[in-house]
Amino acid sequence: MTHPIIEDLHRRYTVKQYDSTKRISQADMDVILEALRLSASSINSQPWKFVVLESDEAKQRFADSFVNKHLFNQHHATEASHTILLAYDPYFTQDKFRKRVDAEVSSGHLPAEMYDNFMGAYAFAESNTDENGYNGHWTKAQVYLALGNLMHVLARLGIASTPMEGVDTETLNDVFAAELDGHVCEVAIAMGYHKDGDDWNHGLPKARLAQSDIIDVI
Ligand SMILES: Cc1cc2nc3c(=O)[nH]c(=O)nc-3n(C[C@H](O)[C@H](O)[C@H](O)COP(=O)(O)O)c2cc1C
């Protein structure tokens, strides 16, 4: 018998056509958003912002942001139950890191007397920061961890999804500038339930390289 984790990962796939009548329950949304919050990141930096598009108005704004690029993804904006914009902080400063270290102490995870030691971990961010203070390559990598975590959680919940780098980044970041609050969105994920009989990607076998191609156990 296959392990349930492997079964879930075989079942999850990228939806190409949503059933626009089906909605994710509030109970499942609660799990999804808390799982996002619990995502791990280097030095617990959490250099991200997630914007959840739930209202018809927000979904329409997302649909309207597809102007020049990747229009093949546009229909998911209004047909999926929800979409989450995942955005990274391109200028993750030491001062912003302080808020995370405050949480380390207030949560009980870090003894107060270790505060300055933990602040020293910012060196990891610093070594990924250029002379203009830009560290978006590093913070974007953290955002993809949250995306991977989210995709796995959705698989376990039996909720279908479409990760999308195919967004019109320029207009998207303009349209949601207020909500993104200085963060940059280059990937989004639509979530919901596939349309029976209308989703050509549903029920197909997984197309992955063999373990022997990509894994060396030494
Ligand atoms: C970061 C990322 C970006 C993706 N962008 C798109 C996209 O814009 N549109 C789309 O239809 N699929 C997109 N995909 C889906 C991939 O093509 C898909 O995950 C891959 O072919 C494996 O298939 P599966 O997800 O069905 O297992 C993306 C996947 C990832 C992980």
The ligand as an SDF file (V2000), in Angstrom:
LIG
                    3D

 31 33  0  0  0  0  0  0  0  0999 V2000
    6.2980   28.2340   -9.2160 C   0  0  0  0  0  0  0  0  0  0  0  0
    5.3420   27.6200  -10.2060 C   0  0  0  0  0  0  0  0  0  0  0  0
    4.7750   28.4070  -11.2000 C   0  0  0  0  0  0  0  0  0  0  0  0
    3.8360   27.8780  -12.0920 C   0  0  0  0  0  0  0  0  0  0  0  0
    3.2010   28.6950  -12.9950 N   0  0  0  0  0  0  0  0  0  0  0  0
    2.1580   28.1900  -13.7190 C   0  0  0  0  0  0  0  0  0  0  0  0
    1.3180   29.0370  -14.4980 C   0  0  0  0  0  0  0  0  0  0  0  0
    1.5350   30.2540  -14.5820 O   0  0  0  0  0  0  0  0  0  0  0  0
    0.2490   28.4930  -15.1430 N   0  0  0  0  0  0  0  0  0  0  0  0
   -0.0240   27.1430  -15.0650 C   0  0  0  0  0  0  0  0  0  0  0  0
   -1.0150   26.6860  -15.6630 O   0  0  0  0  0  0  0  0  0  0  0  0
    0.7670   26.3150  -14.3530 N   0  0  0  0  0  0  0  0  0  0  0  0
    1.8320   26.8080  -13.6680 C   0  0  0  0  0  0  0  0  0  0  0  0
    2.5950   25.9780  -12.8810 N   0  0  0  0  0  0  0  0  0  0  0  0
    2.2750   24.5480  -12.8430 C   0  0  0  0  0  0  0  0  0  0  0  0
    3.4140   23.6370  -13.3380 C   0  0  0  0  0  0  0  0  0  0  0  0
    3.4780   23.6560  -14.7290 O   0  0  0  0  0  0  0  0  0  0  0  0
    3.1340   22.2740  -12.7780 C   0  0  0  0  0  0  0  0  0  0  0  0
    3.2430   22.3040  -11.3660 O   0  0  0  0  0  0  0  0  0  0  0  0
    4.1030   21.1810  -13.3000 C   0  0  0  0  0  0  0  0  0  0  0  0
    3.9560   21.0060  -14.6730 O   0  0  0  0  0  0  0  0  0  0  0  0
    3.8620   19.8660  -12.5800 C   0  0  0  0  0  0  0  0  0  0  0  0
    2.5250   19.4350  -12.7770 O   0  0  0  0  0  0  0  0  0  0  0  0
    1.5140   19.1940  -11.5750 P   0  0  0  0  0  0  0  0  0  0  0  0
    1.4740   20.4650  -10.7500 O   0  0  0  0  0  0  0  0  0  0  0  0
    0.1970   18.9510  -12.2350 O   0  0  0  0  0  0  0  0  0  0  0  0
    2.0000   18.0380  -10.7740 O   0  0  0  0  0  0  0  0  0  0  0  0
    3.5410   26.5040  -12.0090 C   0  0  0  0  0  0  0  0  0  0  0  0
    4.1250   25.7260  -11.0060 C   0  0  0  0  0  0  0  0  0  0  0  0
    4.9880   26.2640  -10.1140 C   0  0  0  0  0  0  0  0  0  0  0  0
    5.5520   25.4000   -9.0210 C   0  0  0  0  0  0  0  0  0  0  0  0
  1  2  1  0
  2  3  1  0
  2 30  2  0
  3  4  2  0
  4  5  1  0
  4 28  1  0
  5  6  2  0
  6  7  1  0
  6 13  1  0
  7  8  2  0
  7  9  1  0
  9 10  1  0
 10 11  2  0
 10 12  1  0
 12 13  2  0
 13 14  1  0
 14 15  1  0
 14 28  1  0
 15 16  1  0
 16 17  1  0
 16 18  1  0
 18 19  1  0
 18 20  1  0
 20 21  1  0
 20 22  1  0
 22 23  1  0
 23 24  1  0
 24 25  2  0
 24 26  1  0
 24 27  1  0
 28 29  2  0
 29 30  1  0
 30 31  1  0
M  END
$$$$
